[in-house]
Amino acid sequence: MFVFAFVLYAVAISFIANSYVFIQQVPQSLFFLISIFLCINILAGCVVLKTKRKSLKICCHGTVLLVSFYISVIVSIIYQIIIAIKTIPDNYMLFVWSLIFCICVNFVIFWNGIICVYLTSTQLGIKTRVIGIICGMIPIVNLVALFFIIKTTITECLAESKKEKINKQRHDLKICSTKYPILLVHGVFFRDTKYFNYWGRIPAELETNGAKIFYGNHHSASSVAESADELKSRIAEILAETGAEKLNIIAHSKGGLDCRYAISKLGISDKIASLTTINTPHNGCLFADYLLNKIPSTAKNKVADTYNSTLRKFGEPNPDFLAAVNDLTNNYCKKLNIELSTPKDVYCQSVGSILTKATSGKFPLNLSYHLVKYFSGENDGLVDETSFKWGENYILLRSTEKRGISHGDMIDLNRQNFRGFDVREFYVNLVSDLKSKGF
């Protein structure tokens, strides 16, 4: 359907853009061509994908227009050269008006398309958008930039359409409707907000497949003990609200340590059915020990004060940057592992991932990757492979592609689709497995 739409609209736009001579010969065709042109600008792509998501329809609409523009430009260059050869110098004004008409048609198609994809695509990213703007006025280079924009949005439309189709087929199965609700617990230096979901597109995907999702809502920078105490209260709230006997917890990064502490030391093991830690530094981070020992106290305190004061402005009552960082060190986690027992009646498992190409990790993971690798070897840009494993089941993820899977990729932080790993489908399978185990 996609290919057919591209060919159909590309042929139509190419013809309309170069129809000035035809209109001169058949004036009554003008009304028909204008009608077709308006319909394409309003409806192109909207009927290509069967989706209820308005943003995806608009993105598809823009993609179809940009493909049509791209092909039309190539056809138009060839056609206008032919017109120029035939009309100059005897009837050069015919060529001039034909060229102006052609430019105007393509101009409208391009801006309609580019605005649509810029406003709705989740995969273009700021970098690609900026490159597209910078290269926009440079001949030839702009077509190269546009090619990569089109490639990205085509892939996005096809991938999202496929995912919707899969979810529709399994909708009645409710494969993620676990016996107990799911509690998602974030890592350090982040908060759960309604404006930016720490877990990206994952919660919506799980809910689409039947899961009932809740969030930790704890502070972004606190010691493990303080975060655990917050989570204990939050768990009590959720159980009271839902009437459930227990919860399944999926915790990322430091959140895994917070939950382990709460379960083992704060007496809530009977309220937890399962704990799945995602890229949690169970053995700490050696590079954190190194940095804390090497950086002068004045510099550490300045960074901490800046962070803490910024968080207070956003409504966080008592952020403690250094307490949070200290609890991620190898020394602290060694002591923690001695203190914390693995609860017998809670299903415990862990997940880790390997980033194989530093530049694939978004800032600052692209920088910390080399530091972690120097001290500990393979890592996700922040946590090394030897620190992930905990519990009775351990899953280590490696992408089939060169980029690998970063610490941020594991929570869909950048909302990025890439080959070799579908993070949303991974969580669907993870929760589905919990359901099959009776949790």
C-alpha positions as CSV (number, residue, x, y, z in Angstrom):
1,M,0.0,0.0,0.0
2,F,2.9,2.3,0.9
3,V,4.7,1.8,-2.4
4,F,1.5,2.2,-4.4
5,A,0.7,5.5,-2.7
6,F,4.2,6.8,-3.3
7,V,4.0,5.9,-7.0
8,L,0.5,7.3,-7.4
9,Y,1.1,10.6,-5.7
10,A,4.6,11.1,-7.2
11,V,3.2,10.7,-10.7
12,A,0.3,13.0,-10.0
13,I,2.6,15.7,-8.5
14,S,5.2,15.4,-11.2
15,F,2.4,15.8,-13.8
16,I,0.8,18.8,-12.1
17,A,4.1,20.6,-11.4
18,N,4.9,20.4,-15.2
19,S,1.5,20.9,-16.6
20,Y,1.7,24.6,-17.5
21,V,2.0,23.9,-21.2
22,F,-0.8,21.4,-21.0
23,I,-3.0,23.9,-19.3
24,Q,-2.2,26.5,-22.0
25,Q,-3.5,24.0,-24.6
26,V,-6.4,22.7,-22.5
27,P,-7.6,25.6,-20.2
28,Q,-10.6,23.6,-18.9
29,S,-8.2,21.2,-17.2
30,L,-7.1,23.8,-14.7
31,F,-10.0,23.3,-12.4
32,F,-9.5,19.5,-12.4
33,L,-5.8,19.8,-11.7
34,I,-6.3,22.3,-8.9
35,S,-8.9,20.0,-7.3
36,I,-6.4,17.1,-7.5
37,F,-3.6,19.3,-6.1
38,L,-5.7,20.3,-3.1
39,C,-6.9,16.8,-2.4
40,I,-3.3,15.6,-2.4
41,N,-2.2,18.3,0.0
42,I,-5.1,17.5,2.4
43,L,-5.4,13.7,2.1
44,A,-2.1,12.3,0.8
45,G,-1.0,9.6,3.2
46,C,-3.9,9.9,5.6
47,V,-5.6,6.8,4.1
48,V,-2.3,4.8,3.6
49,L,-2.1,3.6,7.2
50,K,-4.9,2.1,9.1
51,T,-4.2,3.8,12.5
52,K,-6.1,5.7,15.1
53,R,-3.1,7.7,16.0
54,K,-3.5,11.2,14.5
55,S,0.2,12.0,14.8
56,L,1.2,8.8,12.9
57,K,-1.3,9.7,10.1
58,I,0.1,13.2,9.8
59,C,3.7,11.8,9.8
60,C,2.7,9.4,7.0
61,H,0.9,12.2,5.2
62,G,4.1,14.3,5.3
63,T,6.3,11.4,4.2
64,V,4.2,10.7,1.1
65,L,4.3,14.4,0.2
66,L,8.1,14.5,0.6
67,V,8.6,11.4,-1.5
68,S,6.4,12.9,-4.2
69,F,8.3,16.1,-4.0
70,Y,11.6,14.3,-4.3
71,I,10.6,12.4,-7.4
72,S,8.9,15.5,-8.8
73,V,12.0,17.6,-8.5
74,I,14.0,15.0,-10.5
75,V,11.3,14.8,-13.2
76,S,10.9,18.5,-13.2
77,I,14.6,19.3,-13.8
78,I,14.6,17.0,-16.8
79,Y,11.3,18.3,-18.2
80,Q,12.2,22.0,-17.7
81,I,15.5,21.5,-19.5
82,I,13.6,20.0,-22.4
83,I,11.2,22.9,-22.4
84,A,14.0,25.4,-22.3
85,I,15.8,23.8,-25.3
86,K,12.5,23.9,-27.3
87,T,11.4,27.4,-26.4
88,I,14.6,29.5,-26.0
89,P,15.1,32.0,-27.6
90,D,11.9,32.1,-29.7
91,N,9.3,31.7,-26.9
92,Y,11.3,32.0,-23.7
93,M,8.4,33.4,-21.7
94,L,6.6,30.0,-22.0
95,F,9.6,28.4,-20.3
96,V,9.8,31.2,-17.6
97,W,6.1,30.7,-16.7
98,S,6.4,26.9,-16.8
99,L,9.4,27.1,-14.5
100,I,7.6,29.5,-12.1
101,F,4.5,27.3,-12.1
102,C,6.6,24.2,-11.4
103,I,8.5,25.8,-8.5
104,C,5.3,27.0,-6.9
105,V,3.7,23.5,-7.0
106,N,6.8,21.8,-5.6
107,F,7.2,24.6,-3.0
108,V,3.7,23.9,-1.6
109,I,4.2,20.1,-1.6
110,F,7.6,20.4,0.1
111,W,6.5,22.7,2.9
112,N,3.3,20.8,3.6
113,G,5.4,17.6,3.9
114,I,8.3,18.9,5.9
115,I,6.1,20.7,8.4
116,C,4.1,17.5,9.0
117,V,7.0,15.3,9.6
118,Y,8.9,17.8,11.7
119,L,5.9,18.2,14.0
120,T,5.0,14.6,14.4
121,S,8.0,12.3,13.8
122,T,9.4,10.8,17.0
123,Q,12.4,9.3,15.2
124,L,14.0,12.3,13.4
125,G,15.6,13.8,16.5
126,I,16.9,17.3,17.0
127,K,20.2,16.6,15.2
128,T,18.5,15.5,12.0
129,R,16.0,18.4,12.1
130,V,18.8,20.9,12.5
131,I,20.9,19.4,9.7
132,G,17.8,19.5,7.5
133,I,17.3,23.2,8.2
134,I,21.0,24.0,7.7
135,C,21.3,22.1,4.4
136,G,17.9,23.3,3.2
137,M,19.3,26.1,1.1
138,I,22.3,24.3,-0.4
139,P,21.6,22.7,-3.8
140,I,22.2,19.0,-4.1
141,V,23.1,18.8,-0.4
142,N,19.5,19.6,0.5
143,L,18.4,16.6,-1.5
144,V,20.8,14.3,0.3
145,A,19.6,15.6,3.6
146,L,16.0,15.2,2.5
147,F,16.7,11.6,1.5
148,F,17.8,10.7,5.0
149,I,14.8,12.4,6.5
150,I,12.5,10.5,4.2
151,K,14.2,7.2,4.9
152,T,13.8,7.8,8.7
153,T,10.1,8.7,8.5
154,I,9.3,5.8,6.1
155,T,10.9,3.4,8.5
156,E,9.0,5.0,11.4
157,C,5.6,4.7,9.7
158,L,6.1,1.1,8.7
159,A,7.5,0.1,12.1
160,E,4.7,1.8,14.1
161,S,2.0,0.5,11.7
162,K,3.4,-3.1,12.1
163,K,3.4,-2.7,15.9
164,E,-0.2,-1.5,15.9
165,K,-1.2,-4.5,13.8
166,I,0.5,-6.9,16.2
167,N,-1.2,-5.3,19.2
168,K,-4.5,-5.5,17.5
169,Q,-4.1,-9.2,16.7
170,R,-3.3,-10.0,20.3
171,H,-5.6,-7.5,21.9
172,D,-8.1,-10.0,23.3
173,L,-5.4,-12.1,24.8
174,K,-4.3,-9.4,27.3
175,I,-0.9,-11.0,27.5
176,C,0.3,-8.4,30.0
177,S,-2.6,-8.5,32.4
178,T,-0.7,-9.9,35.4
179,K,-2.3,-11.1,38.6
180,Y,-0.7,-8.2,40.4
181,P,-0.2,-4.6,39.2
182,I,3.1,-3.4,37.8
183,L,5.1,-0.7,39.7
184,L,7.8,1.0,37.6
185,V,10.6,2.5,39.7
186,H,12.9,5.0,38.1
187,G,16.7,5.5,38.6
188,V,18.7,8.3,40.0
189,F,18.5,12.0,38.9
190,F,15.0,11.5,37.3
191,R,11.4,12.0,38.5
192,D,8.1,10.6,37.4
193,T,6.2,13.4,35.7
194,K,3.2,13.5,33.5
195,Y,5.0,15.7,31.0
196,F,8.0,13.4,30.4
197,N,7.7,9.7,31.1
198,Y,10.9,8.2,32.3
199,W,9.9,4.9,30.7
200,G,9.2,6.4,27.3
201,R,6.7,4.5,25.2
202,I,6.9,1.3,27.4
203,P,4.0,2.0,29.8
204,A,1.6,2.7,27.0
205,E,2.6,-0.5,25.2
206,L,2.2,-2.6,28.3
207,E,-1.2,-1.0,29.0
208,T,-2.3,-1.7,25.5
209,N,-1.6,-5.3,26.2
210,G,-3.6,-5.4,29.4
211,A,-1.1,-4.3,32.1
212,K,-2.0,-2.1,35.0
213,I,0.8,0.4,35.6
214,F,1.9,2.5,38.6
215,Y,4.9,4.7,39.2
216,G,7.3,5.1,42.2
217,N,6.9,8.8,42.4
218,H,10.0,9.1,44.7
219,H,12.6,11.8,44.7
220,S,15.3,11.9,42.1
221,A,18.4,12.2,44.4
222,S,18.4,10.5,47.8
223,S,20.3,7.7,49.5
224,V,19.2,4.1,48.9
225,A,17.7,4.0,52.4
226,E,15.7,7.2,52.0
227,S,14.4,6.2,48.5
228,A,13.5,2.8,49.9
229,D,11.4,4.4,52.7
230,E,9.6,6.6,50.1
231,L,8.9,3.5,48.0
232,K,7.5,1.6,51.0
233,S,4.9,4.3,51.5
234,R,4.1,4.4,47.8
235,I,3.6,0.7,47.7
236,A,1.2,0.9,50.6
237,E,-0.8,3.6,48.7
238,I,-1.0,1.5,45.6
239,L,-2.2,-1.6,47.5
240,A,-4.8,0.5,49.3
241,E,-6.0,2.0,46.0
242,T,-6.2,-1.2,44.0
243,G,-7.1,-3.7,46.7
244,A,-4.3,-5.9,45.4
245,E,-2.4,-8.2,47.8
246,K,1.0,-7.7,46.1
247,L,2.9,-5.8,43.3
248,N,5.3,-6.7,40.6
249,I,8.2,-4.3,40.6
250,I,10.3,-3.4,37.5
251,A,13.1,-1.1,38.6
252,H,15.8,0.6,36.6
253,S,19.3,1.5,37.6
254,K,19.6,2.7,41.2
255,G,15.8,2.0,41.5
256,G,16.8,-1.7,41.8
257,L,18.9,-1.1,44.8
258,D,16.2,1.0,46.4
259,C,13.7,-1.8,46.0
260,R,16.0,-4.5,47.3
261,Y,16.6,-2.4,50.4
262,A,12.8,-1.8,50.9
263,I,12.0,-5.5,50.5
264,S,14.9,-6.8,52.7
265,K,15.1,-4.2,55.4
266,L,11.7,-2.5,55.6
267,G,9.5,-5.5,56.0
268,I,7.5,-5.4,52.7
269,S,8.6,-8.7,51.2
270,D,5.0,-10.1,51.7
271,K,3.7,-7.3,49.6
272,I,5.9,-8.0,46.6
273,A,5.3,-10.8,44.1
274,S,8.4,-10.2,41.9
275,L,11.3,-7.8,41.5
276,T,12.9,-7.3,38.1
277,T,15.9,-5.1,38.1
278,I,16.9,-3.4,34.8
279,N,20.6,-2.5,34.3
280,T,21.0,-2.1,38.1
281,P,24.6,-1.7,39.5
282,H,24.2,-4.5,42.1
283,N,28.0,-4.5,42.6
284,G,28.3,-0.7,42.2
285,C,30.3,1.3,39.7
286,L,34.1,1.2,40.1
287,F,34.5,4.5,38.1
288,A,32.2,6.2,40.6
289,D,34.7,5.2,43.4
290,Y,37.5,6.6,41.3
291,L,35.8,9.9,40.5
292,L,34.7,10.5,44.1
293,N,38.3,9.9,45.3
294,K,40.0,12.0,42.7
295,I,37.8,15.0,42.4
296,P,38.6,17.7,45.0
297,S,35.9,18.2,47.7
298,T,35.3,21.8,46.7
299,A,34.5,20.7,43.1
300,K,32.3,17.9,44.3
301,N,30.4,20.1,46.7
302,K,30.0,22.8,44.0
303,V,28.4,20.3,41.6
304,A,26.2,18.9,44.3
305,D,25.0,22.4,45.5
306,T,24.2,23.4,41.9
307,Y,22.2,20.2,41.3
308,N,20.4,20.4,44.6
309,S,19.5,24.0,44.3
310,T,18.1,23.4,40.8
311,L,16.0,20.5,42.0
312,R,14.6,22.6,44.8
313,K,13.4,25.1,42.3
314,F,11.4,22.3,40.6
315,G,9.7,21.5,43.9
316,E,11.9,18.7,45.3
317,P,12.2,19.3,49.0
318,N,15.5,17.8,50.0
319,P,17.6,16.5,47.1
320,D,21.0,15.0,48.1
321,F,23.3,14.6,45.1
322,L,26.3,13.2,47.0
323,A,24.3,10.7,49.0
324,A,22.8,9.3,45.8
325,V,26.2,9.1,44.1
326,N,27.9,7.6,47.1
327,D,25.4,4.8,47.2
328,L,26.3,3.8,43.6
329,T,30.0,3.1,44.4
330,N,31.5,-0.4,44.4
331,N,32.5,0.0,48.1
332,Y,28.9,0.8,49.2
333,C,27.3,-1.9,47.1
334,K,29.7,-4.6,48.5
335,K,28.5,-3.7,52.0
336,L,24.9,-3.6,50.8
337,N,25.1,-7.1,49.2
338,I,26.2,-8.5,52.6
339,E,23.4,-6.8,54.4
340,L,20.5,-7.5,52.0
341,S,19.2,-11.0,51.8
342,T,17.4,-12.3,48.7
343,P,13.8,-12.7,49.8
344,K,12.6,-16.3,49.5
345,D,9.0,-15.6,48.6
346,V,9.7,-13.0,46.0
347,Y,10.6,-13.9,42.4
348,C,13.8,-12.1,41.7
349,Q,15.4,-11.6,38.3
350,S,17.8,-9.1,36.6
351,V,18.4,-7.7,33.1
352,G,21.5,-6.1,31.7
353,S,22.5,-4.8,28.3
354,I,25.8,-4.2,26.4
355,L,26.6,-1.0,24.5
356,T,29.2,-1.9,21.8
357,K,29.6,1.5,20.2
358,A,30.2,4.5,22.4
359,T,28.8,7.0,19.9
360,S,25.5,5.2,19.9
361,G,25.0,6.2,23.6
362,K,23.5,9.6,24.0
363,F,25.3,12.2,26.0
364,P,26.7,11.6,28.6
365,L,26.8,7.9,28.1
366,N,29.0,8.3,25.0
367,L,31.6,9.8,27.3
368,S,31.2,7.6,30.4
369,Y,31.3,4.4,28.3
370,H,35.1,4.6,27.8
371,L,35.7,5.3,31.5
372,V,33.6,2.3,32.6
373,K,35.2,0.1,30.0
374,Y,38.7,1.1,31.3
375,F,37.8,0.1,34.8
376,S,35.4,-2.8,34.3
377,G,35.1,-3.9,30.7
378,E,31.8,-4.4,28.8
379,N,29.1,-2.0,29.9
380,D,25.9,-0.2,28.9
381,G,27.6,3.3,29.1
382,L,27.2,3.5,32.8
383,V,27.1,0.1,34.5
384,D,29.5,-2.8,33.7
385,E,28.4,-6.3,32.8
386,T,29.6,-7.9,36.0
387,S,27.3,-5.7,38.1
388,F,24.0,-6.6,36.4
389,K,23.5,-10.1,37.6
390,W,21.2,-10.7,40.6
391,G,18.4,-13.1,41.5
392,E,17.4,-16.5,40.2
393,N,17.1,-15.5,36.6
394,Y,19.5,-13.3,34.6
395,I,19.0,-11.9,31.1
396,L,21.9,-10.2,29.3
397,L,20.9,-8.4,26.1
398,R,23.2,-7.9,23.1
399,S,22.0,-6.2,19.9
400,T,22.6,-8.0,16.6
401,E,23.7,-4.6,15.3
402,K,27.0,-2.8,16.0
403,R,25.4,0.0,18.1
404,G,24.5,-2.2,21.1
405,I,21.9,-1.3,23.8
406,S,22.6,1.5,26.2
407,H,21.5,2.3,29.8
408,G,19.1,4.8,28.4
409,D,17.9,2.5,25.6
410,M,16.6,0.0,28.2
411,I,13.9,2.5,29.4
412,D,13.2,4.0,25.9
413,L,14.6,7.3,27.2
414,N,15.1,8.7,23.7
415,R,12.0,7.1,22.1
416,Q,14.3,5.7,19.4
417,N,13.6,2.8,17.1
418,F,16.7,0.9,16.0
419,R,17.4,-2.4,14.4
420,G,18.4,-5.3,16.6
421,F,16.3,-4.5,19.6
422,D,12.7,-3.6,20.1
423,V,12.5,-2.3,23.7
424,R,8.7,-2.1,23.8
425,E,8.3,-5.7,22.7
426,F,11.0,-6.8,25.2
427,Y,8.9,-5.4,28.1
428,V,5.8,-6.9,26.7
429,N,7.5,-10.3,26.7
430,L,9.0,-9.7,30.1
431,V,5.6,-8.9,31.7
432,S,3.9,-11.7,29.7
433,D,6.4,-14.1,31.3
434,L,5.5,-12.8,34.8
435,K,1.9,-13.4,34.0
436,S,2.6,-17.0,32.8
437,K,4.4,-17.6,36.1
438,G,1.3,-16.6,38.0
439,F,2.4,-13.2,39.1
